[in-house]
Amino acid sequence: MPKIEINRERCKGCGLCVLYCPKSCIKQGASVNGKGVFPVMFADKSKACTGCSFCAIICPDTCIEVYK
């Protein structure tokens, strides 16, 4: 099962990864980070994340790393 790590402090909450995830495994978070924005989070670990890396590729701040 692929693993996604999101750097919450670097994330600006733009939501591009949420839009581009084909399995809807990422969602907008509910708590703010040090910048005062709502960073994204891995939505549901039981969903079938395929490790496609679309989220990491589309992230403008390189906050996401995907491990297969």
Predicted model as a PDB file, atoms N, CA, C, CB and O in Angstrom, pLDDT in the B-factor column:
MODEL        1                                                                  
ATOM      1  N   MET A   1       0.847  -1.182   0.000  1.00 79.00           N  
ATOM      2  CA  MET A   1       0.000   0.000   0.000  1.00 79.00           C  
ATOM      3  C   MET A   1       0.886   1.236   0.000  1.00 79.00           C  
ATOM      4  CB  MET A   1      -0.961   0.003   1.221  1.00 79.00           C  
ATOM      5  O   MET A   1       1.769   1.354   0.850  1.00 79.00           O  
ATOM      6  N   PRO A   2       0.676   2.154  -0.925  1.00 88.00           N  
ATOM      7  CA  PRO A   2       1.474   3.386  -0.969  1.00 88.00           C  
ATOM      8  C   PRO A   2       1.249   4.252   0.269  1.00 88.00           C  
ATOM      9  CB  PRO A   2       1.137   4.188  -2.227  1.00 88.00           C  
ATOM     10  O   PRO A   2       0.200   4.194   0.911  1.00 88.00           O  
ATOM     11  N   LYS A   3       2.243   5.039   0.577  1.00 86.00           N  
ATOM     12  CA  LYS A   3       2.178   5.926   1.733  1.00 86.00           C  
ATOM     13  C   LYS A   3       2.388   7.352   1.245  1.00 86.00           C  
ATOM     14  CB  LYS A   3       3.241   5.536   2.816  1.00 86.00           C  
ATOM     15  O   LYS A   3       3.295   7.608   0.453  1.00 86.00           O  
ATOM     16  N   ILE A   4       1.562   8.282   1.707  1.00 91.00           N  
ATOM     17  CA  ILE A   4       1.679   9.691   1.352  1.00 91.00           C  
ATOM     18  C   ILE A   4       2.074  10.472   2.589  1.00 91.00           C  
ATOM     19  CB  ILE A   4       0.354  10.234   0.752  1.00 91.00           C  
ATOM     20  O   ILE A   4       1.451  10.331   3.642  1.00 91.00           O  
ATOM     21  N   GLU A   5       3.105  11.294   2.470  1.00 94.00           N  
ATOM     22  CA  GLU A   5       3.495  12.190   3.559  1.00 94.00           C  
ATOM     23  C   GLU A   5       3.312  13.619   3.084  1.00 94.00           C  
ATOM     24  CB  GLU A   5       4.970  11.935   4.014  1.00 94.00           C  
ATOM     25  O   GLU A   5       3.791  13.996   2.015  1.00 94.00           O  
ATOM     26  N   ILE A   6       2.610  14.418   3.890  1.00 96.00           N  
ATOM     27  CA  ILE A   6       2.341  15.815   3.560  1.00 96.00           C  
ATOM     28  C   ILE A   6       3.000  16.696   4.610  1.00 96.00           C  
ATOM     29  CB  ILE A   6       0.808  16.094   3.479  1.00 96.00           C  
ATOM     30  O   ILE A   6       2.750  16.541   5.805  1.00 96.00           O  
ATOM     31  N   ASN A   7       3.835  17.613   4.165  1.00 97.00           N  
ATOM     32  CA  ASN A   7       4.479  18.569   5.062  1.00 97.00           C  
ATOM     33  C   ASN A   7       3.465  19.675   5.363  1.00 97.00           C  
ATOM     34  CB  ASN A   7       5.804  19.156   4.429  1.00 97.00           C  
ATOM     35  O   ASN A   7       3.273  20.584   4.555  1.00 97.00           O  
ATOM     36  N   ARG A   8       2.828  19.594   6.511  1.00 96.00           N  
ATOM     37  CA  ARG A   8       1.755  20.530   6.879  1.00 96.00           C  
ATOM     38  C   ARG A   8       2.231  21.973   6.987  1.00 96.00           C  
ATOM     39  CB  ARG A   8       1.140  20.112   8.192  1.00 96.00           C  
ATOM     40  O   ARG A   8       1.476  22.893   6.674  1.00 96.00           O  
ATOM     41  N   GLU A   9       3.434  22.180   7.411  1.00 96.00           N  
ATOM     42  CA  GLU A   9       3.925  23.554   7.584  1.00 96.00           C  
ATOM     43  C   GLU A   9       4.253  24.240   6.257  1.00 96.00           C  
ATOM     44  CB  GLU A   9       5.157  23.551   8.466  1.00 96.00           C  
ATOM     45  O   GLU A   9       4.169  25.464   6.159  1.00 96.00           O  
ATOM     46  N   ARG A  10       4.624  23.469   5.241  1.00 96.00           N  
ATOM     47  CA  ARG A  10       4.918  24.050   3.930  1.00 96.00           C  
ATOM     48  C   ARG A  10       3.671  24.211   3.073  1.00 96.00           C  
ATOM     49  CB  ARG A  10       5.926  23.194   3.199  1.00 96.00           C  
ATOM     50  O   ARG A  10       3.664  25.014   2.140  1.00 96.00           O  
ATOM     51  N   CYS A  11       2.617  23.460   3.374  1.00 97.00           N  
ATOM     52  CA  CYS A  11       1.394  23.480   2.580  1.00 97.00           C  
ATOM     53  C   CYS A  11       0.685  24.815   2.734  1.00 97.00           C  
ATOM     54  CB  CYS A  11       0.463  22.331   2.987  1.00 97.00           C  
ATOM     55  O   CYS A  11       0.510  25.309   3.848  1.00 97.00           O  
ATOM     56  N   LYS A  12       0.275  25.400   1.602  1.00 96.00           N  
ATOM     57  CA  LYS A  12      -0.464  26.666   1.627  1.00 96.00           C  
ATOM     58  C   LYS A  12      -1.961  26.448   1.430  1.00 96.00           C  
ATOM     59  CB  LYS A  12       0.068  27.609   0.547  1.00 96.00           C  
ATOM     60  O   LYS A  12      -2.717  27.417   1.350  1.00 96.00           O  
ATOM     61  N   GLY A  13      -2.398  25.206   1.352  1.00 96.00           N  
ATOM     62  CA  GLY A  13      -3.813  24.883   1.275  1.00 96.00           C  
ATOM     63  C   GLY A  13      -4.472  25.240  -0.047  1.00 96.00           C  
ATOM     64  O   GLY A  13      -5.665  25.544  -0.075  1.00 96.00           O  
ATOM     65  N   CYS A  14      -3.728  25.210  -1.136  1.00 97.00           N  
ATOM     66  CA  CYS A  14      -4.292  25.597  -2.438  1.00 97.00           C  
ATOM     67  C   CYS A  14      -5.323  24.592  -2.943  1.00 97.00           C  
ATOM     68  CB  CYS A  14      -3.179  25.744  -3.469  1.00 97.00           C  
ATOM     69  O   CYS A  14      -6.218  24.963  -3.702  1.00 97.00           O  
ATOM     70  N   GLY A  15      -5.216  23.332  -2.538  1.00 96.00           N  
ATOM     71  CA  GLY A  15      -6.195  22.317  -2.899  1.00 96.00           C  
ATOM     72  C   GLY A  15      -6.012  21.673  -4.259  1.00 96.00           C  
ATOM     73  O   GLY A  15      -6.868  20.897  -4.683  1.00 96.00           O  
ATOM     74  N   LEU A  16      -4.923  21.969  -4.958  1.00 97.00           N  
ATOM     75  CA  LEU A  16      -4.702  21.344  -6.262  1.00 97.00           C  
ATOM     76  C   LEU A  16      -4.600  19.834  -6.158  1.00 97.00           C  
ATOM     77  CB  LEU A  16      -3.446  21.896  -6.901  1.00 97.00           C  
ATOM     78  O   LEU A  16      -5.120  19.116  -7.013  1.00 97.00           O  
ATOM     79  N   CYS A  17      -3.946  19.350  -5.133  1.00 97.00           N  
ATOM     80  CA  CYS A  17      -3.804  17.902  -4.958  1.00 97.00           C  
ATOM     81  C   CYS A  17      -5.159  17.249  -4.712  1.00 97.00           C  
ATOM     82  CB  CYS A  17      -2.851  17.591  -3.794  1.00 97.00           C  
ATOM     83  O   CYS A  17      -5.391  16.119  -5.141  1.00 97.00           O  
ATOM     84  N   VAL A  18      -6.050  17.949  -4.028  1.00 96.00           N  
ATOM     85  CA  VAL A  18      -7.390  17.429  -3.767  1.00 96.00           C  
ATOM     86  C   VAL A  18      -8.134  17.249  -5.095  1.00 96.00           C  
ATOM     87  CB  VAL A  18      -8.179  18.382  -2.816  1.00 96.00           C  
ATOM     88  O   VAL A  18      -8.811  16.243  -5.305  1.00 96.00           O  
ATOM     89  N   LEU A  19      -8.000  18.225  -5.976  1.00 97.00           N  
ATOM     90  CA  LEU A  19      -8.674  18.172  -7.273  1.00 97.00           C  
ATOM     91  C   LEU A  19      -8.117  17.084  -8.190  1.00 97.00           C  
ATOM     92  CB  LEU A  19      -8.563  19.511  -7.958  1.00 97.00           C  
ATOM     93  O   LEU A  19      -8.869  16.459  -8.939  1.00 97.00           O  
ATOM     94  N   TYR A  20      -6.810  16.856  -8.135  1.00 95.00           N  
ATOM     95  CA  TYR A  20      -6.165  15.932  -9.066  1.00 95.00           C  
ATOM     96  C   TYR A  20      -6.062  14.493  -8.578  1.00 95.00           C  
ATOM     97  CB  TYR A  20      -4.812  16.426  -9.372  1.00 95.00           C  
ATOM     98  O   TYR A  20      -5.687  13.618  -9.359  1.00 95.00           O  
ATOM     99  N   CYS A  21      -6.376  14.220  -7.333  1.00 94.00           N  
ATOM    100  CA  CYS A  21      -6.301  12.843  -6.835  1.00 94.00           C  
ATOM    101  C   CYS A  21      -7.441  12.026  -7.446  1.00 94.00           C  
ATOM    102  CB  CYS A  21      -6.370  12.806  -5.271  1.00 94.00           C  
ATOM    103  O   CYS A  21      -8.609  12.318  -7.190  1.00 94.00           O  
ATOM    104  N   PRO A  22      -7.121  11.006  -8.250  1.00 93.00           N  
ATOM    105  CA  PRO A  22      -8.174  10.233  -8.911  1.00 93.00           C  
ATOM    106  C   PRO A  22      -8.989   9.357  -7.956  1.00 93.00           C  
ATOM    107  CB  PRO A  22      -7.564   9.367  -9.972  1.00 93.00           C  
ATOM    108  O   PRO A  22     -10.085   8.925  -8.313  1.00 93.00           O  
ATOM    109  N   LYS A  23      -8.488   9.092  -6.776  1.00 92.00           N  
ATOM    110  CA  LYS A  23      -9.184   8.232  -5.811  1.00 92.00           C  
ATOM    111  C   LYS A  23      -9.746   9.011  -4.623  1.00 92.00           C  
ATOM    112  CB  LYS A  23      -8.241   7.156  -5.308  1.00 92.00           C  
ATOM    113  O   LYS A  23     -10.281   8.407  -3.693  1.00 92.00           O  
ATOM    114  N   SER A  24      -9.634  10.344  -4.637  1.00 91.00           N  
ATOM    115  CA  SER A  24     -10.124  11.213  -3.552  1.00 91.00           C  
ATOM    116  C   SER A  24      -9.542  10.818  -2.200  1.00 91.00           C  
ATOM    117  CB  SER A  24     -11.651  11.166  -3.486  1.00 91.00           C  
ATOM    118  O   SER A  24     -10.261  10.737  -1.204  1.00 91.00           O  
ATOM    119  N   CYS A  25      -8.243  10.576  -2.175  1.00 92.00           N  
ATOM    120  CA  CYS A  25      -7.569  10.169  -0.941  1.00 92.00           C  
ATOM    121  C   CYS A  25      -7.069  11.365  -0.126  1.00 92.00           C  
ATOM    122  CB  CYS A  25      -6.403   9.252  -1.269  1.00 92.00           C  
ATOM    123  O   CYS A  25      -6.608  11.189   1.002  1.00 92.00           O  
ATOM    124  N   ILE A  26      -7.152  12.565  -0.676  1.00 94.00           N  
ATOM    125  CA  ILE A  26      -6.665  13.761   0.011  1.00 94.00           C  
ATOM    126  C   ILE A  26      -7.824  14.729   0.188  1.00 94.00           C  
ATOM    127  CB  ILE A  26      -5.499  14.432  -0.777  1.00 94.00           C  
ATOM    128  O   ILE A  26      -8.641  14.899  -0.717  1.00 94.00           O  
ATOM    129  N   LYS A  27      -7.894  15.371   1.370  1.00 94.00           N  
ATOM    130  CA  LYS A  27      -8.943  16.356   1.618  1.00 94.00           C  
ATOM    131  C   LYS A  27      -8.350  17.566   2.337  1.00 94.00           C  
ATOM    132  CB  LYS A  27     -10.097  15.735   2.450  1.00 94.00           C  
ATOM    133  O   LYS A  27      -7.229  17.513   2.844  1.00 94.00           O  
ATOM    134  N   GLN A  28      -9.107  18.641   2.373  1.00 95.00           N  
ATOM    135  CA  GLN A  28      -8.692  19.850   3.073  1.00 95.00           C  
ATOM    136  C   GLN A  28      -8.759  19.567   4.568  1.00 95.00           C  
ATOM    137  CB  GLN A  28      -9.588  21.079   2.684  1.00 95.00           C  
ATOM    138  O   GLN A  28      -9.733  18.992   5.053  1.00 95.00           O  
ATOM    139  N   GLY A  29      -7.731  19.969   5.288  1.00 94.00           N  
ATOM    140  CA  GLY A  29      -7.681  19.721   6.725  1.00 94.00           C  
ATOM    141  C   GLY A  29      -8.594  20.644   7.518  1.00 94.00           C  
ATOM    142  O   GLY A  29      -9.117  21.622   6.982  1.00 94.00           O  
ATOM    143  N   ALA A  30      -8.781  20.334   8.784  1.00 93.00           N  
ATOM    144  CA  ALA A  30      -9.671  21.102   9.646  1.00 93.00           C  
ATOM    145  C   ALA A  30      -8.923  21.993  10.628  1.00 93.00           C  
ATOM    146  CB  ALA A  30     -10.572  20.171  10.402  1.00 93.00           C  
ATOM    147  O   ALA A  30      -9.544  22.815  11.302  1.00 93.00           O  
ATOM    148  N   SER A  31      -7.608  21.849  10.726  1.00 95.00           N  
ATOM    149  CA  SER A  31      -6.833  22.674  11.657  1.00 95.00           C  
ATOM    150  C   SER A  31      -5.786  23.475  10.898  1.00 95.00           C  
ATOM    151  CB  SER A  31      -6.160  21.799  12.739  1.00 95.00           C  
ATOM    152  O   SER A  31      -5.295  23.045   9.854  1.00 95.00           O  
ATOM    153  N   VAL A  32      -5.455  24.628  11.426  1.00 97.00           N  
ATOM    154  CA  VAL A  32      -4.519  25.521  10.747  1.00 97.00           C  
ATOM    155  C   VAL A  32      -3.071  25.162  11.080  1.00 97.00           C  
ATOM    156  CB  VAL A  32      -4.802  26.977  11.131  1.00 97.00           C  
ATOM    157  O   VAL A  32      -2.780  24.568  12.119  1.00 97.00           O  
ATOM    158  N   ASN A  33      -2.171  25.541  10.163  1.00 95.00           N  
ATOM    159  CA  ASN A  33      -0.741  25.350  10.412  1.00 95.00           C  
ATOM    160  C   ASN A  33      -0.138  26.671  10.882  1.00 95.00           C  
ATOM    161  CB  ASN A  33      -0.012  24.831   9.132  1.00 95.00           C  
ATOM    162  O   ASN A  33      -0.881  27.598  11.202  1.00 95.00           O  
ATOM    163  N   GLY A  34       1.175  26.779  10.931  1.00 95.00           N  
ATOM    164  CA  GLY A  34       1.852  27.979  11.401  1.00 95.00           C  
ATOM    165  C   GLY A  34       1.628  29.204  10.532  1.00 95.00           C  
ATOM    166  O   GLY A  34       1.778  30.334  10.997  1.00 95.00           O  
ATOM    167  N   LYS A  35       1.271  28.990   9.280  1.00 92.00           N  
ATOM    168  CA  LYS A  35       0.991  30.102   8.361  1.00 92.00           C  
ATOM    169  C   LYS A  35      -0.435  30.607   8.491  1.00 92.00           C  
ATOM    170  CB  LYS A  35       1.249  29.675   6.927  1.00 92.00           C  
ATOM    171  O   LYS A  35      -0.787  31.641   7.923  1.00 92.00           O  
ATOM    172  N   GLY A  36      -1.254  29.883   9.234  1.00 96.00           N  
ATOM    173  CA  GLY A  36      -2.650  30.264   9.405  1.00 96.00           C  
ATOM    174  C   GLY A  36      -3.566  29.773   8.306  1.00 96.00           C  
ATOM    175  O   GLY A  36      -4.667  30.296   8.134  1.00 96.00           O  
ATOM    176  N   VAL A  37      -3.122  28.765   7.553  1.00 96.00           N  
ATOM    177  CA  VAL A  37      -3.954  28.188   6.494  1.00 96.00           C  
ATOM    178  C   VAL A  37      -4.314  26.749   6.847  1.00 96.00           C  
ATOM    179  CB  VAL A  37      -3.225  28.244   5.125  1.00 96.00           C  
ATOM    180  O   VAL A  37      -3.703  26.141   7.726  1.00 96.00           O  
ATOM    181  N   PHE A  38      -5.304  26.222   6.157  1.00 97.00           N  
ATOM    182  CA  PHE A  38      -5.746  24.852   6.388  1.00 97.00           C  
ATOM    183  C   PHE A  38      -5.032  23.931   5.410  1.00 97.00           C  
ATOM    184  CB  PHE A  38      -7.289  24.729   6.241  1.00 97.00           C  
ATOM    185  O   PHE A  38      -5.425  23.858   4.245  1.00 97.00           O  
ATOM    186  N   PRO A  39      -4.000  23.229   5.849  1.00 97.00           N  
ATOM    187  CA  PRO A  39      -3.279  22.323   4.946  1.00 97.00           C  
ATOM    188  C   PRO A  39      -4.098  21.071   4.643  1.00 97.00           C  
ATOM    189  CB  PRO A  39      -1.928  21.928   5.556  1.00 97.00           C  
ATOM    190  O   PRO A  39      -5.034  20.729   5.366  1.00 97.00           O  
ATOM    191  N   VAL A  40      -3.730  20.407   3.575  1.00 96.00           N  
ATOM    192  CA  VAL A  40      -4.428  19.179   3.194  1.00 96.00           C  
ATOM    193  C   VAL A  40      -3.948  18.012   4.054  1.00 96.00           C  
ATOM    194  CB  VAL A  40      -4.209  18.868   1.695  1.00 96.00           C  
ATOM    195  O   VAL A  40      -2.931  18.093   4.742  1.00 96.00           O  
ATOM    196  N   MET A  41      -4.717  16.924   3.991  1.00 94.00           N  
ATOM    197  CA  MET A  41      -4.362  15.732   4.751  1.00 94.00           C  
ATOM    198  C   MET A  41      -4.814  14.499   3.983  1.00 94.00           C  
ATOM    199  CB  MET A  41      -4.995  15.763   6.166  1.00 94.00           C  
ATOM    200  O   MET A  41      -5.693  14.570   3.124  1.00 94.00           O  
ATOM    201  N   PHE A  42      -4.204  13.376   4.306  1.00 90.00           N  
ATOM    202  CA  PHE A  42      -4.602  12.094   3.718  1.00 90.00           C  
ATOM    203  C   PHE A  42      -5.966  11.766   4.284  1.00 90.00           C  
ATOM    204  CB  PHE A  42      -3.555  10.946   4.022  1.00 90.00           C  
ATOM    205  O   PHE A  42      -6.111  11.596   5.495  1.00 90.00           O  
ATOM    206  N   ALA A  43      -6.973  11.673   3.423  1.00 84.00           N  
ATOM    207  CA  ALA A  43      -8.370  11.590   3.860  1.00 84.00           C  
ATOM    208  C   ALA A  43      -8.728  10.286   4.556  1.00 84.00           C  
ATOM    209  CB  ALA A  43      -9.268  11.772   2.688  1.00 84.00           C  
ATOM    210  O   ALA A  43      -9.281  10.303   5.657  1.00 84.00           O  
ATOM    211  N   ASP A  44      -8.424   9.170   3.934  1.00 71.00           N  
ATOM    212  CA  ASP A  44      -8.869   7.896   4.476  1.00 71.00           C  
ATOM    213  C   ASP A  44      -7.866   6.828   4.072  1.00 71.00           C  
ATOM    214  CB  ASP A  44     -10.302   7.538   3.981  1.00 71.00           C  
ATOM    215  O   ASP A  44      -7.763   6.474   2.897  1.00 71.00           O  
ATOM    216  N   LYS A  45      -7.146   6.330   5.026  1.00 67.00           N  
ATOM    217  CA  LYS A  45      -6.085   5.373   4.738  1.00 67.00           C  
ATOM    218  C   LYS A  45      -6.624   4.052   4.174  1.00 67.00           C  
ATOM    219  CB  LYS A  45      -5.284   5.103   5.996  1.00 67.00           C  
ATOM    220  O   LYS A  45      -5.862   3.265   3.610  1.00 67.00           O  
ATOM    221  N   SER A  46      -7.915   3.808   4.321  1.00 62.00           N  
ATOM    222  CA  SER A  46      -8.474   2.569   3.789  1.00 62.00           C  
ATOM    223  C   SER A  46      -8.827   2.692   2.309  1.00 62.00           C  
ATOM    224  CB  SER A  46      -9.707   2.170   4.582  1.00 62.00           C  
ATOM    225  O   SER A  46      -9.098   1.682   1.661  1.00 62.00           O  
ATOM    226  N   LYS A  47      -8.831   3.899   1.765  1.00 69.00           N  
ATOM    227  CA  LYS A  47      -9.127   4.062   0.336  1.00 69.00           C  
ATOM    228  C   LYS A  47      -7.966   3.514  -0.476  1.00 69.00           C  
ATOM    229  CB  LYS A  47      -9.390   5.558  -0.021  1.00 69.00           C  
ATOM    230  O   LYS A  47      -6.851   3.359   0.020  1.00 69.00           O  
ATOM    231  N   ALA A  48      -8.251   3.233  -1.707  1.00 83.00           N  
ATOM    232  CA  ALA A  48      -7.276   2.571  -2.565  1.00 83.00           C  
ATOM    233  C   ALA A  48      -6.328   3.569  -3.232  1.00 83.00           C  
ATOM    234  CB  ALA A  48      -7.991   1.751  -3.625  1.00 83.00           C  
ATOM    235  O   ALA A  48      -6.434   3.819  -4.433  1.00 83.00           O  
ATOM    236  N   CYS A  49      -5.419   4.130  -2.471  1.00 91.00           N  
ATOM    237  CA  CYS A  49      -4.383   4.994  -3.040  1.00 91.00           C  
ATOM    238  C   CYS A  49      -3.487   4.106  -3.908  1.00 91.00           C  
ATOM    239  CB  CYS A  49      -3.548   5.738  -1.905  1.00 91.00           C  
ATOM    240  O   CYS A  49      -2.965   3.090  -3.451  1.00 91.00           O  
ATOM    241  N   THR A  50      -3.325   4.505  -5.145  1.00 92.00           N  
ATOM    242  CA  THR A  50      -2.541   3.697  -6.077  1.00 92.00           C  
ATOM    243  C   THR A  50      -1.083   4.123  -6.135  1.00 92.00           C  
ATOM    244  CB  THR A  50      -3.144   3.773  -7.455  1.00 92.00           C  
ATOM    245  O   THR A  50      -0.267   3.444  -6.760  1.00 92.00           O  
ATOM    246  N   GLY A  51      -0.739   5.242  -5.490  1.00 93.00           N  
ATOM    247  CA  GLY A  51       0.627   5.738  -5.549  1.00 93.00           C  
ATOM    248  C   GLY A  51       0.948   6.382  -6.879  1.00 93.00           C  
ATOM    249  O   GLY A  51       2.106   6.391  -7.299  1.00 93.00           O  
ATOM    250  N   CYS A  52      -0.058   6.923  -7.552  1.00 95.00           N  
ATOM    251  CA  CYS A  52       0.124   7.504  -8.887  1.00 95.00           C  
ATOM    252  C   CYS A  52       1.006   8.749  -8.865  1.00 95.00           C  
ATOM    253  CB  CYS A  52      -1.224   7.850  -9.490  1.00 95.00           C  
ATOM    254  O   CYS A  52       1.577   9.112  -9.894  1.00 95.00           O  
ATOM    255  N   SER A  53       1.128   9.400  -7.731  1.00 96.00           N  
ATOM    256  CA  SER A  53       1.955  10.590  -7.532  1.00 96.00           C  
ATOM    257  C   SER A  53       1.421  11.851  -8.201  1.00 96.00           C  
ATOM    258  CB  SER A  53       3.322  10.324  -8.036  1.00 96.00           C  
ATOM    259  O   SER A  53       2.143  12.845  -8.289  1.00 96.00           O  
ATOM    260  N   PHE A  54       0.175  11.837  -8.675  1.00 97.00           N  
ATOM    261  CA  PHE A  54      -0.399  13.054  -9.246  1.00 97.00           C  
ATOM    262  C   PHE A  54      -0.384  14.189  -8.224  1.00 97.00           C  
ATOM    263  CB  PHE A  54      -1.835  12.795  -9.734  1.00 97.00           C  
ATOM    264  O   PHE A  54      -0.122  15.338  -8.578  1.00 97.00           O  
ATOM    265  N   CYS A  55      -0.661  13.878  -6.974  1.00 97.00           N  
ATOM    266  CA  CYS A  55      -0.694  14.898  -5.924  1.00 97.00           C  
ATOM    267  C   CYS A  55       0.677  15.543  -5.750  1.00 97.00           C  
ATOM    268  CB  CYS A  55      -1.162  14.286  -4.594  1.00 97.00           C  
ATOM    269  O   CYS A  55       0.780  16.764  -5.633  1.00 97.00           O  
ATOM    270  N   ALA A  56       1.717  14.736  -5.734  1.00 97.00           N  
ATOM    271  CA  ALA A  56       3.075  15.261  -5.562  1.00 97.00           C  
ATOM    272  C   ALA A  56       3.527  16.049  -6.782  1.00 97.00           C  
ATOM    273  CB  ALA A  56       4.054  14.123  -5.289  1.00 97.00           C  
ATOM    274  O   ALA A  56       4.235  17.047  -6.647  1.00 97.00           O  
ATOM    275  N   ILE A  57       3.127  15.615  -7.969  1.00 97.00           N  
ATOM    276  CA  ILE A  57       3.524  16.304  -9.193  1.00 97.00           C  
ATOM    277  C   ILE A  57       2.854  17.668  -9.301  1.00 97.00           C  
ATOM    278  CB  ILE A  57       3.181  15.456 -10.415  1.00 97.00           C  
ATOM    279  O   ILE A  57       3.492  18.635  -9.718  1.00 97.00           O  
ATOM    280  N   ILE A  58       1.575  17.762  -8.931  1.00 98.00           N  
ATOM    281  CA  ILE A  58       0.816  19.002  -9.094  1.00 98.00           C  
ATOM    282  C   ILE A  58       1.088  20.007  -7.973  1.00 98.00           C  
ATOM    283  CB  ILE A  58      -0.667  18.692  -9.152  1.00 98.00           C  
ATOM    284  O   ILE A  58       0.792  21.190  -8.142  1.00 98.00           O  
ATOM    285  N   CYS A  59       1.635  19.584  -6.850  1.00 98.00           N  
ATOM    286  CA  CYS A  59       1.869  20.479  -5.707  1.00 98.00           C  
ATOM    287  C   CYS A  59       2.906  21.545  -6.054  1.00 98.00           C  
ATOM    288  CB  CYS A  59       2.333  19.673  -4.476  1.00 98.00           C  
ATOM    289  O   CYS A  59       4.056  21.210  -6.337  1.00 98.00           O  
ATOM    290  N   PRO A  60       2.519  22.833  -6.037  1.00 97.00           N  
ATOM    291  CA  PRO A  60       3.454  23.893  -6.401  1.00 97.00           C  
ATOM    292  C   PRO A  60       4.562  24.119  -5.370  1.00 97.00           C  
ATOM    293  CB  PRO A  60       2.701  25.168  -6.605  1.00 97.00           C  
ATOM    294  O   PRO A  60       5.587  24.721  -5.691  1.00 97.00           O  
ATOM    295  N   ASP A  61       4.372  23.654  -4.160  1.00 95.00           N  
ATOM    296  CA  ASP A  61       5.357  23.866  -3.092  1.00 95.00           C  
ATOM    297  C   ASP A  61       6.077  22.591  -2.685  1.00 95.00           C  
ATOM    298  CB  ASP A  61       4.684  24.462  -1.883  1.00 95.00           C  
ATOM    299  O   ASP A  61       6.763  22.569  -1.663  1.00 95.00           O  
ATOM    300  N   THR A  62       5.934  21.551  -3.454  1.00 96.00           N  
ATOM    301  CA  THR A  62       6.551  20.240  -3.202  1.00 96.00           C  
ATOM    302  C   THR A  62       6.408  19.794  -1.744  1.00 96.00           C  
ATOM    303  CB  THR A  62       8.028  20.282  -3.578  1.00 96.00           C  
ATOM    304  O   THR A  62       7.387  19.449  -1.082  1.00 96.00           O  
ATOM    305  N   CYS A  63       5.174  19.810  -1.269  1.00 97.00           N  
ATOM    306  CA  CYS A  63       4.871  19.433   0.115  1.00 97.00           C  
ATOM    307  C   CYS A  63       4.528  17.957   0.277  1.00 97.00           C  
ATOM    308  CB  CYS A  63       3.729  20.266   0.630  1.00 97.00           C  
ATOM    309  O   CYS A  63       4.422  17.463   1.399  1.00 97.00           O  
ATOM    310  N   ILE A  64       4.354  17.252  -0.836  1.00 97.00           N  
ATOM    311  CA  ILE A  64       3.874  15.883  -0.782  1.00 97.00           C  
ATOM    312  C   ILE A  64       4.928  14.913  -1.320  1.00 97.00           C  
ATOM    313  CB  ILE A  64       2.571  15.748  -1.572  1.00 97.00           C  
ATOM    314  O   ILE A  64       5.527  15.132  -2.372  1.00 97.00           O  
ATOM    315  N   GLU A  65       5.129  13.845  -0.568  1.00 96.00           N  
ATOM    316  CA  GLU A  65       6.007  12.769  -1.009  1.00 96.00           C  
ATOM    317  C   GLU A  65       5.203  11.474  -0.993  1.00 96.00           C  
ATOM    318  CB  GLU A  65       7.283  12.659  -0.102  1.00 96.00           C  
ATOM    319  O   GLU A  65       4.462  11.194  -0.051  1.00 96.00           O  
ATOM    320  N   VAL A  66       5.367  10.691  -2.056  1.00 94.00           N  
ATOM    321  CA  VAL A  66       4.650   9.427  -2.182  1.00 94.00           C  
ATOM    322  C   VAL A  66       5.667   8.300  -2.155  1.00 94.00           C  
ATOM    323  CB  VAL A  66       3.797   9.381  -3.488  1.00 94.00           C  
ATOM    324  O   VAL A  66       6.641   8.302  -2.907  1.00 94.00           O  
ATOM    325  N   TYR A  67       5.424   7.337  -1.276  1.00 92.00           N  
ATOM    326  CA  TYR A  67       6.295   6.162  -1.153  1.00 92.00           C  
ATOM    327  C   TYR A  67       5.492   4.940  -1.556  1.00 92.00           C  
ATOM    328  CB  TYR A  67       6.862   6.008   0.304  1.00 92.00           C  
ATOM    329  O   TYR A  67       4.380   4.728  -1.071  1.00 92.00           O  
ATOM    330  N   LYS A  68       6.060   4.140  -2.444  1.00 85.00           N  
ATOM    331  CA  LYS A  68       5.366   2.927  -2.890  1.00 85.00           C  
ATOM    332  C   LYS A  68       5.919   1.703  -2.206  1.00 85.00           C  
ATOM    333  CB  LYS A  68       5.476   2.768  -4.400  1.00 85.00           C  
ATOM    334  O   LYS A  68       5.455   0.591  -2.459  1.00 85.00           O  
TER     335      LYS A  68                                                      
ENDMDL                                                                          
END                                                                             
